[in-house]
Amino acid sequence: MQEQRPTVIGLPRAAGFALVATAISVVIGVRLGGQTGVGQPSPLAETVFKDLQVLRGIPVDEFMDTMGMFSAATGLNCTHCHASDNSTTWDSYALDTPLKQKARQMVRMVNTLNKDSFRGVRAVTCYTCHRGDQRPRVVPSLAVQYSPPAEDPNEIEAFPARGMPPADKIFDKYLDASGGAPRVGALSTVVAKGTYTGFDTEHAQVPVELFAKAPAQRTVIVRAPFGSSTRTFDGERGWIASADRPLLLMPLTGSNVTGARIDAQLMFPAALKQAFRQWRVGVTSIEDRDVQVLQGINPGQPPLNLYFDDESGLLVRAVRFTDTIVGRLPTQIDLADYRDTAGVKIPFRWTTTWTNGQSTMALTEVRTNVPIDAARFNQPAPAAPFK
């Protein structure tokens, strides 16, 4: 990971989007609580945030992902654009600033470039030129030119890889390593407790509870300092109920729903193979360990990359993607500390990294195939607002 520089309010550059969005929505007085019910569409960003000029017509969750693209591309924190006077008061986040004005110009420029030069395909994004810097470099770097290339295992381009076993063989090895196909196939529920750390808890360790039911239902409850933060996927729909979000109950839309489904399916190895119509095979390395890569492809949705340790056969990483109005963003989930639980190996450590933060869930108690109240996967109640 790149070094995270502190800001005036102590947030790393890749964190704090939720708090900023919450602040802006509080300032303009449109925090929505229980107004988004079952079957209702997610509110559009312009109904929640003030003075949106170019990022209009998109749901609130996609708007937040878009902020993540800006930070990843420029290496800046939200406070750089939303609080140019270095103020830590919430009012400062709603003010217009030179950087916000420049961002609007850049979005218009990129949209025009893609429309005129790439037939509307989003071939160019903020990251294309900025590459983590506030200002794109115009002079070639000899140090970069004559240095070994920095390899990112998440950038898999060599599909299919020659000499690799077919996808079925890699999945079979994974199921065998996880406890065998019969036991893994019989895994119906997972209930767990543990600890959670992340930017949203200011890196403090807090309790977490997890409930999952095959093939694709999952609820995670983080007992954060500001109150409970709940993520739920009921098999078809997903929500985040948390006081640090722009909505006290934020529905998930688009590829965020697909991502929530994948997160749930990762709990049940037997469900992964059927999740995508086509699997391509590749190879790379993670921290000098060889891994076999399966890339799942479904029509009309982003791909999924699964990384299996070449020696053990266990799944060590999953990378899924979210489409936004300004480009595609990765979410990386690293799985470690596998332990035998009633004959099935389950990862007790889950580290999730995305463009606006990183969190680690370390499980301490796991039970499998136990009853779970169906209400655990219902739409959660809106979170209690900040006091």
C-alpha positions as CSV (number, residue, x, y, z in Angstrom):
1,M,0.0,0.0,0.0
2,Q,1.1,3.5,-0.6
3,E,2.0,5.7,2.4
4,Q,-1.1,7.4,3.8
5,R,-0.4,11.1,4.6
6,P,-2.2,12.7,7.6
7,T,-4.6,15.5,7.1
8,V,-5.8,18.4,9.2
9,I,-8.4,16.2,10.9
10,G,-6.2,13.1,11.3
11,L,-7.7,11.0,8.5
12,P,-5.5,9.1,6.0
13,R,-5.8,10.2,2.4
14,A,-7.7,7.0,1.6
15,A,-10.3,7.3,4.4
16,G,-13.0,9.5,5.6
17,F,-15.5,9.6,2.7
18,A,-18.4,8.5,4.7
19,L,-17.8,11.1,7.4
20,V,-17.4,13.8,4.9
21,A,-20.6,12.8,3.1
22,T,-22.4,12.6,6.4
23,A,-21.2,16.1,7.3
24,I,-22.4,17.6,4.0
25,S,-25.8,16.0,4.2
26,V,-26.2,17.2,7.8
27,V,-25.3,20.7,6.8
28,I,-28.0,20.9,4.1
29,G,-30.5,19.1,6.3
30,V,-31.5,16.2,4.1
31,R,-30.4,13.2,6.2
32,L,-32.8,10.4,5.2
33,G,-33.7,7.9,7.7
34,G,-36.5,5.4,7.1
35,Q,-37.7,7.0,3.9
36,T,-36.3,4.3,1.7
37,G,-38.4,1.2,2.1
38,V,-38.5,-2.2,0.4
39,G,-39.0,-1.8,-3.3
40,Q,-38.3,1.9,-3.4
41,P,-35.4,3.1,-5.5
42,S,-32.3,4.6,-3.9
43,P,-32.3,8.4,-3.7
44,L,-30.3,10.1,-6.4
45,A,-27.2,12.0,-5.2
46,E,-28.6,15.4,-6.1
47,T,-31.4,14.9,-3.6
48,V,-29.0,14.3,-0.8
49,F,-25.9,16.5,-1.5
50,K,-25.8,20.2,-2.2
51,D,-24.9,22.0,-5.5
52,L,-24.1,18.9,-7.6
53,Q,-23.3,20.1,-11.1
54,V,-21.8,17.1,-13.0
55,L,-22.3,14.0,-10.9
56,R,-26.0,13.9,-11.2
57,G,-28.5,11.2,-11.9
58,I,-26.6,8.5,-10.0
59,P,-27.5,6.7,-6.7
60,V,-26.0,7.8,-3.4
61,D,-23.8,4.6,-3.1
62,E,-22.3,5.1,-6.6
63,F,-21.7,8.8,-5.7
64,M,-19.6,7.7,-2.7
65,D,-17.7,5.2,-4.9
66,T,-17.0,8.1,-7.3
67,M,-15.4,10.1,-4.4
68,G,-13.2,7.0,-3.9
69,M,-12.0,7.2,-7.5
70,F,-11.0,10.9,-7.1
71,S,-9.0,10.1,-4.0
72,A,-7.3,7.0,-5.5
73,A,-6.4,9.0,-8.6
74,T,-5.1,12.1,-7.0
75,G,-3.7,10.8,-3.7
76,L,-5.8,13.3,-1.8
77,N,-8.2,13.1,1.1
78,C,-11.7,14.5,1.1
79,T,-10.6,17.3,3.3
80,H,-8.2,18.6,0.6
81,C,-11.2,19.5,-1.6
82,H,-13.9,20.0,0.9
83,A,-12.1,22.1,3.5
84,S,-9.6,24.3,1.8
85,D,-9.5,26.6,4.8
86,N,-8.2,23.7,6.9
87,S,-11.3,24.0,9.1
88,T,-12.5,21.0,10.9
89,T,-16.1,22.2,11.3
90,W,-18.8,20.4,9.3
91,D,-19.9,23.7,7.6
92,S,-16.6,23.8,5.7
93,Y,-17.4,20.6,3.8
94,A,-20.4,22.2,2.0
95,L,-18.4,25.2,0.7
96,D,-17.3,25.5,-2.9
97,T,-13.5,25.4,-3.3
98,P,-11.0,25.8,-6.1
99,L,-10.3,22.1,-6.1
100,K,-13.9,21.2,-6.3
101,Q,-14.3,23.6,-9.3
102,K,-11.2,22.0,-10.9
103,A,-12.7,18.5,-10.4
104,R,-15.8,19.5,-12.2
105,Q,-13.8,20.7,-15.1
106,M,-11.8,17.5,-15.2
107,V,-15.0,15.3,-15.2
108,R,-16.4,17.3,-18.1
109,M,-13.1,17.0,-20.0
110,V,-12.9,13.2,-19.5
111,N,-16.5,12.7,-20.5
112,T,-15.9,14.7,-23.7
113,L,-12.7,12.7,-24.4
114,N,-14.5,9.4,-24.0
115,K,-17.5,10.5,-26.1
116,D,-15.5,12.0,-29.0
117,S,-12.5,9.6,-29.1
118,F,-13.8,6.2,-27.7
119,R,-17.4,6.1,-28.8
120,G,-18.7,6.7,-25.3
121,V,-16.7,3.8,-23.8
122,R,-15.2,4.8,-20.5
123,A,-11.6,4.1,-21.8
124,V,-10.1,7.1,-19.9
125,T,-10.5,7.8,-16.2
126,C,-9.0,10.2,-13.7
127,Y,-6.5,7.5,-12.8
128,T,-5.3,7.2,-16.4
129,C,-3.3,10.4,-16.1
130,H,-3.0,11.1,-12.4
131,R,-1.8,7.7,-11.3
132,G,-2.0,8.7,-7.6
133,D,-0.6,12.2,-8.0
134,Q,-2.4,15.5,-7.7
135,R,-0.9,16.7,-11.0
136,P,-0.2,14.4,-13.9
137,R,3.5,14.3,-14.8
138,V,4.5,15.6,-18.2
139,V,8.3,14.8,-18.1
140,P,9.3,11.1,-18.5
141,S,10.9,9.6,-15.4
142,L,14.2,7.9,-16.1
143,A,14.1,6.2,-12.7
144,V,10.8,4.6,-13.7
145,Q,12.0,3.7,-17.2
146,Y,15.1,1.9,-16.0
147,S,13.7,0.3,-12.9
148,P,12.1,-3.1,-12.6
149,P,8.3,-2.7,-13.2
150,A,6.1,-2.6,-10.2
151,E,3.8,-5.6,-10.6
152,D,0.3,-5.6,-9.2
153,P,-1.2,-9.1,-8.9
154,N,-4.6,-7.5,-9.2
155,E,-3.9,-6.5,-12.8
156,I,-4.3,-9.9,-14.6
157,E,-4.0,-9.6,-18.3
158,A,-2.5,-13.0,-19.4
159,F,-5.7,-15.1,-19.9
160,P,-5.5,-17.9,-20.6
161,A,-2.2,-18.9,-19.2
162,R,-0.4,-21.8,-20.9
163,G,0.2,-25.0,-19.1
164,M,-2.4,-24.2,-16.4
165,P,-5.0,-26.8,-15.3
166,P,-8.6,-26.1,-16.3
167,A,-10.9,-24.2,-13.9
168,D,-12.7,-27.3,-12.8
169,K,-9.4,-28.8,-11.5
170,I,-8.6,-25.6,-9.5
171,F,-12.0,-25.6,-7.9
172,D,-11.8,-29.3,-7.1
173,K,-8.4,-28.7,-5.4
174,Y,-10.0,-25.8,-3.5
175,L,-12.9,-27.9,-2.2
176,D,-10.5,-30.7,-1.2
177,A,-8.3,-28.3,0.7
178,S,-11.4,-26.8,2.4
179,G,-12.4,-30.2,3.8
180,G,-13.7,-32.1,0.9
181,A,-16.7,-31.6,-1.5
182,P,-19.3,-33.5,0.7
183,R,-18.5,-31.5,3.9
184,V,-18.1,-28.2,2.1
185,G,-21.4,-28.8,0.2
186,A,-23.2,-29.4,3.4
187,L,-22.1,-26.1,4.9
188,S,-25.4,-24.2,5.2
189,T,-24.8,-21.4,7.8
190,V,-21.9,-19.6,9.5
191,V,-22.3,-17.6,12.7
192,A,-19.2,-15.8,14.0
193,K,-18.0,-13.2,16.5
194,G,-14.7,-11.4,16.6
195,T,-13.1,-8.0,16.3
196,Y,-13.1,-5.3,13.6
197,T,-10.6,-2.6,12.9
198,G,-10.8,0.1,10.2
199,F,-10.7,3.8,9.4
200,D,-14.3,4.0,10.5
201,T,-13.3,3.0,14.0
202,E,-10.2,5.2,14.0
203,H,-8.3,1.9,14.0
204,A,-9.7,0.9,17.3
205,Q,-10.6,-2.8,17.8
206,V,-14.4,-3.2,18.2
207,P,-16.7,-6.2,18.4
208,V,-18.2,-7.6,15.2
209,E,-20.9,-10.3,14.5
210,L,-21.3,-12.2,11.3
211,F,-24.3,-14.2,10.1
212,A,-24.3,-16.0,6.7
213,K,-26.6,-18.5,5.1
214,A,-26.0,-20.4,1.9
215,P,-26.0,-19.7,-0.9
216,A,-25.8,-15.9,-0.6
217,Q,-27.2,-14.2,2.5
218,R,-25.0,-12.2,4.8
219,T,-25.2,-9.7,7.6
220,V,-22.2,-8.1,9.4
221,I,-22.7,-5.9,12.5
222,V,-19.9,-3.7,13.6
223,R,-20.2,-2.2,17.1
224,A,-18.5,1.0,16.2
225,P,-17.9,3.9,18.6
226,F,-20.6,6.0,17.0
227,G,-23.2,3.1,17.1
228,S,-23.9,-0.2,15.3
229,S,-23.0,-0.3,11.7
230,T,-24.8,-3.0,9.7
231,R,-24.3,-4.4,6.2
232,T,-27.0,-6.8,5.0
233,F,-27.6,-8.7,1.8
234,D,-30.8,-10.8,1.7
235,G,-29.9,-12.7,-1.4
236,E,-31.2,-10.1,-3.8
237,R,-30.9,-6.7,-2.2
238,G,-28.4,-5.0,0.0
239,W,-28.2,-2.1,2.5
240,I,-25.8,-0.3,4.8
241,A,-27.3,1.1,8.0
242,S,-24.7,3.3,9.6
243,A,-24.5,6.8,11.1
244,D,-21.3,7.5,9.2
245,R,-23.0,7.2,5.8
246,P,-24.9,9.9,3.9
247,L,-28.1,8.1,4.5
248,L,-28.9,6.4,7.8
249,L,-30.2,3.5,5.7
250,M,-28.3,3.4,2.3
251,P,-29.6,0.9,-0.3
252,L,-27.0,-0.7,-2.5
253,T,-27.4,-0.4,-6.3
254,G,-25.8,-1.7,-9.5
255,S,-22.5,-3.5,-9.1
256,N,-22.5,-2.8,-5.3
257,V,-25.4,-5.3,-5.1
258,T,-23.3,-7.8,-7.1
259,G,-20.4,-7.1,-4.8
260,A,-22.5,-7.8,-1.7
261,R,-23.6,-11.1,-3.3
262,I,-20.0,-12.1,-3.9
263,D,-19.0,-11.2,-0.3
264,A,-21.8,-13.6,0.9
265,Q,-20.8,-16.4,-1.5
266,L,-17.2,-16.2,-0.3
267,M,-18.5,-17.8,2.9
268,F,-19.5,-20.9,1.1
269,P,-16.9,-22.4,-1.3
270,A,-19.3,-24.7,-3.0
271,A,-21.3,-21.7,-4.3
272,L,-18.5,-19.9,-6.0
273,K,-18.2,-22.1,-9.1
274,Q,-21.8,-21.6,-10.1
275,A,-21.7,-17.9,-9.5
276,F,-20.2,-17.1,-13.0
277,R,-20.9,-18.6,-16.4
278,Q,-17.3,-18.6,-17.6
279,W,-14.0,-19.0,-15.9
280,R,-10.6,-18.0,-17.3
281,V,-7.4,-19.3,-15.9
282,G,-4.3,-17.2,-15.2
283,V,-1.2,-17.2,-12.9
284,T,0.6,-14.5,-10.8
285,S,2.2,-14.2,-7.4
286,I,1.3,-12.5,-4.2
287,E,4.2,-11.7,-1.8
288,D,6.5,-14.1,-3.7
289,R,4.0,-17.0,-3.4
290,D,2.7,-18.5,-6.7
291,V,-1.1,-18.3,-7.1
292,Q,-3.5,-19.6,-9.6
293,V,-6.1,-17.1,-10.8
294,L,-9.6,-17.8,-11.9
295,Q,-11.5,-14.9,-13.5
296,G,-15.3,-15.2,-13.5
297,I,-17.2,-13.6,-16.3
298,N,-21.0,-12.9,-16.4
299,P,-22.6,-10.8,-19.2
300,G,-23.3,-7.3,-18.1
301,Q,-21.4,-7.2,-14.9
302,P,-17.8,-6.7,-13.8
303,P,-15.5,-9.7,-13.5
304,L,-14.3,-11.5,-10.3
305,N,-10.7,-12.6,-9.8
306,L,-10.1,-15.4,-7.4
307,Y,-6.5,-16.2,-6.2
308,F,-5.7,-19.7,-5.0
309,D,-2.4,-20.6,-3.3
310,D,-0.5,-22.9,-5.7
311,E,0.6,-25.1,-2.8
312,S,-2.3,-25.4,-0.5
313,G,-5.1,-24.8,-3.0
314,L,-6.9,-22.4,-0.6
315,L,-8.4,-19.1,-1.6
316,V,-6.2,-16.3,-0.4
317,R,-7.6,-13.3,-2.3
318,A,-10.7,-12.2,-4.1
319,V,-10.9,-9.0,-6.2
320,R,-14.2,-7.7,-7.3
321,F,-15.1,-4.5,-9.1
322,T,-17.6,-1.7,-8.9
323,D,-18.7,0.4,-11.9
324,T,-19.2,4.1,-11.4
325,I,-19.9,7.1,-13.6
326,V,-16.2,7.9,-13.6
327,G,-14.7,4.4,-14.0
328,R,-14.3,0.9,-12.5
329,L,-13.0,0.5,-8.9
330,P,-11.5,-2.6,-7.2
331,T,-12.3,-4.1,-3.9
332,Q,-9.6,-6.5,-2.6
333,I,-10.5,-9.2,0.0
334,D,-7.6,-11.1,1.5
335,L,-8.4,-14.3,3.4
336,A,-6.0,-15.8,5.9
337,D,-5.7,-17.8,9.1
338,Y,-7.7,-20.8,7.9
339,R,-8.9,-23.0,10.8
340,D,-10.7,-26.3,10.9
341,T,-14.3,-25.8,12.0
342,A,-16.4,-28.9,12.2
343,G,-14.4,-30.4,9.3
344,V,-14.4,-27.3,7.1
345,K,-11.5,-24.9,6.9
346,I,-12.7,-21.3,7.3
347,P,-10.6,-18.2,7.1
348,F,-10.6,-16.4,10.4
349,R,-9.0,-13.2,9.1
350,W,-10.7,-11.1,6.4
351,T,-8.9,-7.9,5.2
352,T,-10.9,-5.7,2.9
353,T,-9.2,-2.9,1.0
354,W,-11.0,-0.5,-1.3
355,T,-10.5,3.1,-2.5
356,N,-11.8,4.7,0.6
357,G,-10.3,2.6,3.4
358,Q,-9.2,-0.7,4.7
359,S,-10.7,-2.9,7.4
360,T,-9.8,-6.2,9.1
361,M,-12.2,-8.7,10.6
362,A,-10.5,-11.2,12.9
363,L,-12.9,-13.9,14.0
364,T,-12.5,-15.5,17.4
365,E,-15.6,-17.8,17.5
366,V,-17.1,-19.6,14.6
367,R,-20.1,-22.0,14.5
368,T,-21.4,-23.7,11.4
369,N,-24.7,-25.3,10.4
370,V,-26.6,-23.7,13.3
371,P,-30.1,-22.1,12.9
372,I,-30.3,-18.4,12.0
373,D,-33.4,-16.4,12.5
374,A,-34.6,-15.3,9.0
375,A,-35.0,-11.8,10.3
376,R,-31.3,-11.4,10.5
377,F,-31.3,-10.9,6.7
378,N,-34.2,-8.5,6.5
379,Q,-33.7,-4.8,5.6
380,P,-32.1,-3.3,8.7
381,A,-33.6,-0.4,10.6
382,P,-32.0,3.0,9.9
383,A,-29.0,3.7,12.1
384,A,-29.3,6.1,15.0
385,P,-27.9,9.5,14.0
386,F,-24.8,11.1,15.6
387,K,-25.7,12.7,18.9
